[in-house]
Amino acid sequence: MHNQDGTEVLDPEFPFDLMFVPTPEIAIRFSEWDTTRPYDADGNEIFWWNQLKDIEENTVLLKVMARSHPDDPIKFPESTLEHIANIRLTSRLITSIFGDTRLFFQHEPSKGDWSLEPEWSGHVDRIPRRTQDDVWGNRPIADFPEDPVEQKAWVRGQL
């Protein structure tokens, strides 16, 4: 509804959907994890965060794809899927207590979007109504698993 400088956008345009697709270079790194063998050939423990720290600066991690309209060729023949951006590292990755304990992302409800594009609302997966227990910041944060096999499973689920 507004530009970065705060000015109002009279006819806002936005995609129906965004997809974050790992590049082949990144996808292959994480498809090769052996969760049954947490040691490398030299006997050193292998942790998923070490693989993340090995990714070079300027590496493209994800391609950002945008779908213009719902993927329904009958109702929306104009629907396209376009590569609109890359998520690229500007430095080497590091671990931090801040990232582990304080870095969170708040998402906005899509209700306002559907008021601008009401014909899209029937093409969105419905999620259960939120409860007061599901308000941002009110839920306890699960502890990260201690077991390396469980840690890898968590990361795989996120990728």
N, C-alpha and C positions, 0 to 999 in steps of 0.2 A: 504493500500500500504506500510505501515511502522509499525514496532514493536514499543513498548513504548519507547525503547531506541533510536529510529530513524533509525535503520537499515532497509534496503529495504526488503520487502517480495516478493519473485520471483513468487510464485503461491498463491495469496491470496485466502482464503476461507471465505465466509460470508453467512449469512442466507438470504433467499429471504424476509422474513418478521419476525418481532418481535411483540409479543403480551404481554401486561401487564395485568394479570388476578388477580383481588383482591381475597384474601383468603376468605373462607366462614366466618371467624370471622370478617373480615373487611366489607365484603359485607352486612352481616346482620345488622351491626350497622347503615349503611346508607340507607338501604331499609326501616327501621322503622321510618324515619323522618316523622313527621306529619306537613306538611306545612300549615295546616289550624289552628293549635293550637300552637303558639310560646311560650307557658308556660308549665312548668312541673306541677306535681300534687301539689307541694308546692307553686305555683304561681311565680316561678323564670323564667326569660326569658331563652329560649333555643336557643343557637346559634351554628351553625355547627362547628365553630372553637373550642368550648368547647368540643365537641365530639372528635375532633382530639387531643386536649391536654390531653384527658383521656386515650389515647392509651399508653400502657406500653412500656418501653424500651425493646428491643430485639424482639418485635412483627414483624412477617413477614407481610408486607403490601401487596405486590404483588409477584406473581410468574411470572418470565420472561420465555416465551415460544418462541421457534425459529422454523420457518418452513424452511426446507432446500431448497426446490424448490417450484415453484408455485403449488397451490392445483388443479392440473389437472391430474387425474390418468391415462389418456390416453397418454398425452405427457410426463408426469413426474412421472412414476410409483415409482420412488425412493424417492418421496417426503415424508418427515417425520415431525412430530411435536414433539419437545422435550422440556422438562423442563430443562433450562440451568442455571437458577440462581434464587435467591430470593432477593427482596429489603426489607431489614430489618432495623428497627430503631436501631441506636446505642446510642440514648439518647431519652429523652422525647421530644415531639414536643413543640416548643415555637412560639409565634407570634413575628413579628418584622417589623419595618418600612422598613428595608432593603429588606426583602422578598416581601413586598407589593409593593415597588416602584422601586427597582433596580435589582432584580433577574430575569434574562431572559436566555433563552436557544436558541442558534443559531443552526440551522440544516443545514446540507450540502446537496446540490442537489444530486440526485441519478444518474445523467447522467453518471458519471464515473463508477458506478457499472454496468450499462447496457452495457457499452463498454466491460466489462469483461465477462458478461453473456448476450449477445444480444438476446438469445431466450426467456429471461424472460420479455423483454420490452412489449410484447403484453399482458401480464397478470397483468399489473399495471393499476389501475384506473387513468385515465387522469384528470389532473386538469387544469383549464384555465391558459394560459400563464401569467406570472407575469408582472405587469406593474411597472413603475418607482415609483408609489405610494406604492408598496408592497415590497419595499426593506427594509431589516432589519433596524429597528431604525427610519424609516421615517414616520411610522404611529403613530397617537396619541394613547395613551393607554386609553381604556375606564375606566371610574371611576367605582369602585366597588359599587354595589347597596346599598342604605341605608336601604331599606325595607328587613326585615329578610326573608320573603317568597321568594323574588327575589334572595337573597343571596343563599338560599338553592337550588333554581333552577339552579343557576350558577354552584354550586359545584356538584350537581347531574349530570349535563351535562358533567362535566369533568371526573367523575368517570364512 
